[in-house]
Amino acid sequence: MSSEYNSKLISKLYSVIKFSEIERVLNEISEIADPVFIYPLFDRWKLYNYKEDPSSHYFISALKDIKSKEVLNVSSEIFILSKTLKDRIWVYPIFQQYNYFEEKLIKYAQFIIKKLSINDPLYQIFDFDLFNLLSYLTAGKRIDSLNEDLKFIIFNETIEYDNRKTALFFLLRINPKEEFNYFIENYNTYRSDDIDILLARELRLWKGNQIEKLKSIILSKGNTRAIELLNENEKKKQNEEKKTQLEKSIKFNNAQIVMTITELRIKINQVCISKPDIKSPIFTDNEIFVKQIESATDRDSFLSKCVEMRVLFRSISKNIKSIISDTEIKKILPKQNSTDYDKPLNRLIIYFHEKNIKIDEDLYGLRSINQIVNIITHPDLQKELIFSLQKSNLYDLYKEENWTELHKKLLYLLQTSLEKLHKNISQKN
């Protein structure tokens, strides 16, 4: 079924016109990351490259998620064929991923950075493009020679602020002791409001005697905003210490629920193994799930927990597959599109029905929980998220931003769903 689904995705990749639809297809391709998509992506990129369409780099981004040495070959072709500077830069993370540090690639990256250092209008790039190039050169151990070029970028006030910030980030990591000493000794020469603020933001990430010395210089001579940033950092450190104490007190708040969920998965597997018409587990091991023991304490950590929880819903054994027709499946899953039949939870429902184990289409709430953890990180799906949260009686916690309790409640719903599933399949002979 997966090969059929991939085939349909490829067809869509060639046929859809609206870029919003193409983007949706590319997101699915990135998630599946099957090597079968490599050359269709390359073909579509070539068309967009020919038209010099500014969206062409999206196809490169999808390529990056596919784990195959053939991706490296295709990326090398893209580098040669590309009509735009942006696309040539976008293949550098792929080269880095495969430890491909060819001399011509290194020299080209260095060339672009040197052009940027003199603010050449033909080589204006975004900060994330500069980050990709400098990251590649750092990984290839060829960034040292750009020491002066990076300083030109940092001190040139006509260059985009974020590019100067990125240049400083990498410069200080070439030789921290030497570079911090340079800024200390030459402070009066290079000093400006922008430089003070750039340094203040970076200094918050470092510790040591040189750091404290440079901080004290900025605190006594620097820009008001830079001084505020350094003082805010001290307050932040104090708050973080308090937060650490709080986190320690609630770190294992979800231990019992997580343990129960883990035991339920094992019990469900044991029941399935004991059934003559199944004889195999339905869930695969998931070591990431144990991280759910530690409670979410803020929005970011809650979203991170949701992303980790997604893996649990994909941990369905590859042995769980059906041979029944799409017509029969439509009767089992009337609300689902045929393109979604191969998704893990759908496969599980179809499989159980084939074995005469009747399961509701929501899989006792598992589908609803899966939907929440999948759409919660997408700002453009807020309406769907609110509906799903309300349906599961979670919206009030979300609205109140009670992330710790919301995380715990999600886990409790997951536990309840697995208890119902276990009870159901245990009653079948």
C-alpha positions as CSV (number, residue, x, y, z in Angstrom):
1,M,0.0,0.0,0.0
2,S,2.9,2.4,0.8
3,S,4.3,2.1,-2.8
4,E,0.9,2.9,-4.2
5,Y,0.6,5.9,-1.9
6,N,4.1,7.1,-2.9
7,S,3.1,6.7,-6.6
8,K,0.1,9.0,-6.0
9,L,2.3,11.6,-4.3
10,I,4.7,11.6,-7.3
11,S,1.7,12.0,-9.6
12,K,0.5,15.0,-7.5
13,L,4.0,16.4,-7.5
14,Y,3.9,16.5,-11.4
15,S,0.3,17.6,-11.7
16,V,-0.6,20.2,-9.1
17,I,-0.1,23.8,-10.0
18,K,-0.9,25.9,-6.9
19,F,2.3,26.2,-4.9
20,S,0.3,25.8,-1.6
21,E,-0.6,22.3,-2.9
22,I,2.9,21.6,-4.0
23,E,4.2,22.6,-0.6
24,R,1.7,20.2,1.1
25,V,3.0,17.3,-1.2
26,L,6.6,18.3,-0.4
27,N,5.9,18.2,3.3
28,E,4.5,14.6,3.0
29,I,7.5,13.6,0.9
30,S,9.8,15.0,3.5
31,E,8.0,13.0,6.2
32,I,8.1,9.7,4.2
33,A,11.6,10.3,2.9
34,D,11.6,7.4,0.5
35,P,14.5,7.4,-2.1
36,V,11.8,6.8,-4.8
37,F,11.2,10.6,-4.6
38,I,14.7,11.7,-5.4
39,Y,14.4,12.0,-9.2
40,P,10.9,13.3,-9.3
41,L,12.0,16.1,-7.0
42,F,15.0,16.7,-9.2
43,D,12.8,16.9,-12.3
44,R,10.5,19.4,-10.7
45,W,13.4,21.4,-9.4
46,K,14.8,21.6,-13.0
47,L,11.5,23.1,-14.2
48,Y,11.5,25.7,-11.5
49,N,15.1,26.4,-12.0
50,Y,14.5,27.0,-15.7
51,K,11.9,29.5,-14.8
52,E,14.1,31.0,-12.1
53,D,11.2,30.6,-9.7
54,P,12.0,31.8,-6.2
55,S,10.3,28.7,-4.7
56,S,12.7,26.2,-6.3
57,H,14.7,25.7,-3.1
58,Y,11.7,23.9,-1.5
59,F,12.5,20.9,-3.7
60,I,16.1,20.9,-2.4
61,S,14.8,21.1,1.2
62,A,12.6,18.0,0.6
63,L,15.7,16.2,-0.9
64,K,17.7,16.8,2.2
65,D,15.3,14.7,4.3
66,I,15.9,11.6,2.2
67,K,18.7,9.4,3.4
68,S,20.5,8.1,0.3
69,K,23.9,8.6,-1.3
70,E,22.0,9.3,-4.5
71,V,20.8,12.6,-2.9
72,L,24.5,13.7,-2.9
73,N,24.8,12.9,-6.7
74,V,21.6,14.9,-7.5
75,S,22.7,17.8,-5.2
76,S,26.0,18.0,-7.1
77,E,24.0,18.3,-10.3
78,I,21.9,21.0,-8.8
79,F,25.0,22.9,-7.8
80,I,26.2,22.8,-11.4
81,L,22.8,23.5,-13.1
82,S,21.4,26.1,-10.8
83,K,20.7,29.5,-12.2
84,T,20.4,31.1,-8.8
85,L,22.8,31.8,-6.0
86,K,20.2,30.7,-3.4
87,D,19.8,27.2,-4.8
88,R,23.6,26.7,-4.9
89,I,23.7,27.6,-1.3
90,W,20.8,25.4,-0.3
91,V,22.7,22.2,-1.3
92,Y,25.5,23.0,1.1
93,P,23.7,21.4,4.1
94,I,23.4,18.2,2.0
95,F,27.1,18.3,1.2
96,Q,27.8,18.7,4.9
97,Q,25.5,15.9,5.8
98,Y,27.4,13.5,3.6
99,N,30.9,15.0,4.6
100,Y,31.4,16.0,1.0
101,F,34.1,18.7,1.1
102,E,35.3,19.1,-2.5
103,E,37.8,21.9,-3.1
104,K,35.6,23.7,-5.7
105,L,32.7,23.8,-3.2
106,I,34.9,25.1,-0.4
107,K,36.4,27.8,-2.7
108,Y,32.9,28.9,-3.9
109,A,31.6,29.2,-0.4
110,Q,34.7,31.3,0.6
111,F,34.2,33.4,-2.6
112,I,30.6,34.3,-1.7
113,I,31.6,35.3,1.9
114,K,34.4,37.5,0.6
115,K,31.9,39.1,-1.8
116,L,29.5,39.7,1.0
117,S,32.3,41.2,3.2
118,I,32.6,44.0,0.6
119,N,28.8,44.2,0.3
120,D,28.8,43.3,-3.4
121,P,25.2,43.8,-4.6
122,L,25.3,40.7,-6.7
123,Y,26.0,38.5,-3.6
124,Q,23.4,39.6,-1.1
125,I,22.3,36.6,0.9
126,F,20.1,36.0,4.0
127,D,21.5,35.2,7.4
128,F,20.4,31.5,7.2
129,D,22.2,31.2,3.9
130,L,25.4,32.7,5.4
131,F,24.9,30.3,8.4
132,N,24.8,27.3,6.0
133,L,28.0,28.3,4.2
134,L,29.9,29.0,7.4
135,S,28.6,25.8,9.0
136,Y,29.9,23.9,6.0
137,L,33.3,25.5,6.1
138,T,33.5,25.0,9.8
139,A,32.7,21.3,9.4
140,G,35.3,21.1,6.6
141,K,37.9,22.9,8.8
142,R,38.3,25.6,6.2
143,I,36.9,28.6,8.0
144,D,40.1,29.9,9.6
145,S,41.2,31.8,6.5
146,L,38.0,33.9,6.6
147,N,38.9,35.6,9.9
148,E,39.4,39.0,8.4
149,D,36.5,38.7,6.0
150,L,34.2,37.9,8.9
151,K,35.4,41.0,10.7
152,F,34.7,43.1,7.6
153,I,31.1,41.8,7.7
154,I,30.8,42.5,11.4
155,F,32.0,46.1,11.3
156,N,30.3,47.1,8.0
157,E,27.1,48.9,9.1
158,T,25.7,48.8,5.5
159,I,25.5,45.0,5.7
160,E,22.3,43.4,7.1
161,Y,22.3,43.2,10.9
162,D,21.5,39.5,11.0
163,N,24.4,38.7,8.7
164,R,26.7,40.6,11.0
165,K,25.3,38.7,13.9
166,T,25.9,35.3,12.2
167,A,29.5,36.4,11.2
168,L,30.2,37.2,14.9
169,F,28.8,33.9,16.0
170,F,31.3,31.9,13.8
171,L,34.2,34.3,14.3
172,L,34.2,33.9,18.0
173,R,34.3,30.1,17.6
174,I,37.3,30.0,15.3
175,N,39.7,30.9,18.1
176,P,37.7,32.1,21.1
177,K,40.6,33.2,23.3
178,E,42.3,35.2,20.5
179,E,39.1,36.8,19.2
180,F,37.8,37.9,22.6
181,N,41.2,39.3,23.3
182,Y,41.0,41.3,20.0
183,F,37.6,42.8,21.1
184,I,39.0,43.7,24.5
185,E,42.2,45.4,23.3
186,N,40.5,47.2,20.3
187,Y,37.2,48.2,21.9
188,N,37.8,51.9,21.6
189,T,38.7,51.5,17.9
190,Y,35.7,49.5,16.7
191,R,33.1,50.6,19.3
192,S,29.6,51.4,17.9
193,D,26.1,50.9,19.2
194,D,25.5,48.0,16.9
195,I,28.7,46.3,17.9
196,D,28.0,46.7,21.6
197,I,24.6,45.1,21.1
198,L,26.0,42.3,19.0
199,L,28.7,41.5,21.5
200,A,26.2,41.8,24.5
201,R,24.0,39.2,22.9
202,E,26.9,36.8,22.2
203,L,28.5,37.3,25.7
204,R,25.3,35.9,27.3
205,L,26.3,32.5,25.8
206,W,29.9,32.4,27.2
207,K,31.7,32.1,30.5
208,G,35.2,32.9,31.7
209,N,37.6,35.7,32.7
210,Q,37.8,37.2,29.3
211,I,34.1,37.3,29.0
212,E,33.7,39.1,32.4
213,K,36.4,41.6,31.3
214,L,34.6,42.4,28.1
215,K,31.3,42.6,29.9
216,S,32.7,45.1,32.4
217,I,34.1,47.3,29.5
218,I,30.6,47.4,27.8
219,L,28.9,48.0,31.2
220,S,31.1,51.1,31.8
221,K,31.4,52.5,28.2
222,G,28.8,50.8,26.1
223,N,25.4,51.5,24.5
224,T,22.4,51.7,26.9
225,R,20.6,48.8,25.2
226,A,23.8,46.6,25.4
227,I,24.0,47.4,29.1
228,E,20.3,46.4,29.6
229,L,20.9,43.1,27.8
230,L,23.8,42.2,30.0
231,N,21.9,43.2,33.2
232,E,18.8,41.3,31.9
233,N,21.1,38.3,31.5
234,E,22.0,38.4,35.2
235,K,18.3,38.5,36.1
236,K,17.7,35.7,33.7
237,K,20.4,33.6,35.4
238,Q,18.7,34.1,38.8
239,N,15.3,33.2,37.3
240,E,16.7,30.2,35.6
241,E,18.1,29.0,39.0
242,K,14.6,29.3,40.5
243,K,13.1,27.5,37.4
244,T,15.7,24.7,37.8
245,Q,14.5,24.2,41.3
246,L,10.9,24.1,40.2
247,E,11.7,21.7,37.3
248,K,13.5,19.4,39.7
249,S,10.4,19.2,41.9
250,I,8.1,18.2,38.9
251,K,10.6,16.4,36.8
252,F,9.1,12.9,37.4
253,N,5.5,14.1,37.7
254,N,4.4,11.8,34.8
255,A,6.3,8.7,35.8
256,Q,3.3,6.6,36.9
257,I,1.3,7.4,33.8
258,V,4.2,6.7,31.5
259,M,4.9,3.5,33.2
260,T,1.3,2.4,32.9
261,I,1.2,3.3,29.2
262,T,4.4,1.3,28.6
263,E,2.9,-1.7,30.4
264,L,-0.3,-1.4,28.5
265,R,1.6,-1.5,25.2
266,I,3.4,-4.6,26.3
267,K,0.1,-6.3,27.4
268,I,-1.6,-5.5,24.1
269,N,1.4,-7.0,22.3
270,Q,1.2,-10.1,24.4
271,V,-2.5,-10.5,23.7
272,C,-1.9,-10.1,19.9
273,I,1.0,-12.6,20.0
274,S,-1.3,-15.2,21.7
275,K,-4.0,-14.9,19.0
276,P,-3.6,-17.6,16.4
277,D,-4.6,-15.3,13.5
278,I,-2.1,-12.5,14.5
279,K,0.9,-14.1,16.3
280,S,2.9,-11.0,16.4
281,P,3.1,-7.7,18.3
282,I,1.4,-4.6,16.9
283,F,3.5,-2.0,18.7
284,T,7.3,-1.6,18.1
285,D,9.6,-0.4,20.9
286,N,9.8,3.3,21.4
287,E,12.6,4.6,23.6
288,I,11.8,8.2,23.0
289,F,8.5,7.9,24.9
290,V,10.3,7.6,28.2
291,K,11.1,11.3,27.9
292,Q,7.4,12.0,28.6
293,I,8.2,11.3,32.3
294,E,9.5,14.9,32.6
295,S,6.6,17.3,32.5
296,A,6.3,20.2,30.1
297,T,6.9,23.5,31.9
298,D,6.3,26.0,29.1
299,R,4.9,26.3,25.6
300,D,8.2,25.3,23.9
301,S,8.7,22.2,26.1
302,F,5.1,21.2,25.6
303,L,5.4,21.4,21.8
304,S,8.6,19.4,22.1
305,K,6.7,16.7,24.1
306,C,4.0,16.6,21.4
307,V,6.6,16.1,18.6
308,E,8.1,13.3,20.6
309,M,4.6,11.8,21.2
310,R,4.0,11.7,17.5
311,V,6.6,8.9,17.2
312,L,4.5,6.7,19.4
313,F,1.6,6.8,17.0
314,R,3.9,5.8,14.1
315,S,5.4,2.9,16.1
316,I,3.1,0.3,14.5
317,S,4.7,-2.9,13.4
318,K,5.4,-3.3,9.6
319,N,3.8,-6.7,10.0
320,I,0.4,-5.0,10.5
321,K,-0.8,-4.8,7.0
322,S,-4.0,-5.8,5.2
323,I,-4.7,-7.5,1.9
324,I,-8.4,-6.3,1.6
325,S,-9.5,-4.0,-1.2
326,D,-9.9,-0.3,-1.0
327,T,-13.7,-0.8,-1.5
328,E,-13.8,-2.8,1.7
329,I,-11.6,-0.3,3.5
330,K,-13.9,2.5,2.6
331,K,-16.7,0.7,4.5
332,I,-14.4,0.5,7.6
333,L,-13.0,4.0,7.3
334,P,-15.8,6.0,5.6
335,K,-14.4,9.4,6.7
336,Q,-10.8,8.8,5.5
337,N,-9.4,9.5,2.1
338,S,-7.9,6.6,0.2
339,T,-4.5,8.3,0.2
340,D,-4.5,8.0,4.0
341,Y,-5.2,4.3,4.3
342,D,-1.5,3.5,4.7
343,K,-1.1,5.8,7.8
344,P,-0.2,3.8,10.9
345,L,-3.4,4.1,12.9
346,N,-5.5,3.4,9.8
347,R,-3.4,0.3,9.1
348,L,-4.1,-0.8,12.6
349,I,-7.9,-0.3,12.4
350,I,-8.1,-2.1,9.0
351,Y,-6.0,-4.9,10.3
352,F,-8.2,-5.5,13.4
353,H,-11.3,-5.4,11.2
354,E,-9.8,-8.0,8.9
355,K,-9.2,-10.2,12.0
356,N,-12.8,-9.7,13.0
357,I,-11.8,-7.5,16.0
358,K,-14.2,-4.6,15.8
359,I,-12.6,-1.2,16.6
360,D,-14.3,2.2,16.3
361,E,-12.8,4.6,13.8
362,D,-11.3,6.9,16.5
363,L,-9.5,3.8,17.9
364,Y,-10.9,4.7,21.4
365,G,-9.5,8.2,21.2
366,L,-6.0,7.4,19.9
367,R,-6.8,9.2,16.6
368,S,-8.0,12.3,18.3
369,I,-4.8,12.5,20.5
370,N,-2.7,11.9,17.4
371,Q,-4.5,14.7,15.6
372,I,-3.8,17.1,18.4
373,V,0.0,16.4,18.7
374,N,0.3,16.6,14.9
375,I,-1.5,19.9,14.3
376,I,-0.5,21.8,17.4
377,T,2.8,23.0,15.9
378,H,1.1,24.4,12.8
379,P,-0.1,28.0,13.3
380,D,-2.2,27.9,10.1
381,L,-4.3,25.1,11.6
382,Q,-5.6,26.9,14.7
383,K,-9.3,26.4,13.9
384,E,-8.8,22.6,13.6
385,L,-6.7,22.6,16.7
386,I,-9.3,24.4,18.8
387,F,-12.0,22.0,17.6
388,S,-9.8,19.0,18.5
389,L,-8.9,20.3,21.9
390,Q,-12.6,21.1,22.7
391,K,-13.6,17.7,21.5
392,S,-11.2,16.2,24.1
393,N,-12.0,18.7,26.8
394,L,-8.5,20.2,26.7
395,Y,-9.2,23.6,25.3
396,D,-9.5,25.4,28.7
397,L,-6.0,24.2,29.8
398,Y,-4.6,25.3,26.4
399,K,-6.3,28.7,26.7
400,E,-4.9,29.1,30.2
401,E,-1.5,28.1,29.0
402,N,-1.3,25.5,31.7
403,W,1.3,23.4,29.8
404,T,2.2,21.1,32.7
405,E,-1.4,20.0,33.3
406,L,-2.2,19.9,29.6
407,H,0.7,17.5,29.0
408,K,-0.4,15.3,31.9
409,K,-4.0,15.3,30.7
410,L,-2.9,14.2,27.1
411,L,-0.9,11.3,28.6
412,Y,-3.9,10.3,30.8
413,L,-6.2,10.3,27.7
414,L,-3.6,8.1,25.9
415,Q,-3.6,5.7,28.9
416,T,-7.4,5.6,28.9
417,S,-7.5,4.8,25.1
418,L,-5.0,2.0,25.5
419,E,-6.9,0.5,28.5
420,K,-10.0,0.4,26.3
421,L,-8.1,-1.1,23.4
422,H,-6.6,-3.8,25.7
423,K,-10.0,-4.6,27.2
424,N,-11.5,-4.9,23.8
425,I,-9.0,-7.2,22.1
426,S,-8.7,-9.3,25.3
427,Q,-12.3,-10.2,25.1
428,K,-11.9,-11.6,21.6
429,N,-11.0,-15.2,21.0
